[in-house]
Amino acid sequence: MPTPSLTALPIRPLTLRDLTACADLSEDRGWPREEHKWGFLLTAGKGYGIDDPDGGLVAACVVTEYGSWERPALGAIGMVLVAGRHARQGVGRRLMRHVVSLMGTTPLTLYATPFGRPLYEELGFKVTGQSKMLRGRFTTGGPEPRVATRPATAEDLSSILRLDEEAFGVDRMPLIARLPSFADQLRVAEEDGRITGYTAAWPNMDTHVVGPLIARDTETAKALITSLAAHTHRPLRTDIDIRHEELLAWAEARGLAPVTDNAVMTYGITDLPGDWKRRFAPLTVAAG
């Protein structure tokens, strides 16, 4: 029986039953398997994929919707992957067009590598920002940030959600409410009983990823990163908005070396909502 062409293979929703296949696809493209992150995204968002008749997945991606259930205010696209043996055959373009069509008039955003950016530009996405990935072992030194931090408690969740919505401009409750079970650390900055920032450190292979990182100012962001680093023996990894030049310079001085830059792209809006001055790093570039 002849093998169906790639254009005839159906695109279907992905579930947690596809976790291993998604991790295999990551590994096929030279990425870490990232089962922990895949599981989180497939639970908090909606996965789409194309089955390979020979087993596994031809391609996959995840969309995380923010705002009201009936009318999302923003959709974040991530983990767009095509198996190496099917690369450069239009599969990624077909999958992305499918997702854009499904989302209708909902504005979209994604983080694009230099490799993926031309495809997204062809589909109508525009570059509206840039982030820099940093990785390394955090070292102490210099003046310590004078901002009080502590582990978050269940009672802090409403304040965290309110702060997150102010910074991102959309309600992200389905994502943020899962942070306590997803992250190894969830910490807040506090002044006079009021939460002024929060961050998390979640495990990804041999690192702890710092994100989200929401803070009133740069000193608060520094204090939150320092507090996470004090409670892990793993290297840290994070993606910082390049407009936060002071935090980037400080992080590099503390041992976090630049790895790569990603373009922040949007579709249907000219810029992301919210307050970028308080938005220092995403939870993950796959979900914003």
Secondary structure, DSSP 8 states (H G I E B T S, - for coil): -----GGGS-EEEE-GGGHHHHHHHHHHTTS---HHHHHHHHHHSEEEEEE-TTSSEEEEEEEEEEE-SSSEEEEEEEEEEE-GGGTTSSHHHHHHHHHHHHHTT--EEEEE-TTTHHHHHHTT-EEEEEEEEEEE-----SS-----EEE--GGGHHHHHHHHHHHHSS--HHHHTTHHHH-SEEEEEEETTEEEEEEEEEEETTEEEEEEEEESSHHHHHHHHHHHHTT-SS-EEEEEETT-HHHHHHHHHTT-EEEEEEEEEEESSSS-SS-GGGEEE-S-TTT-
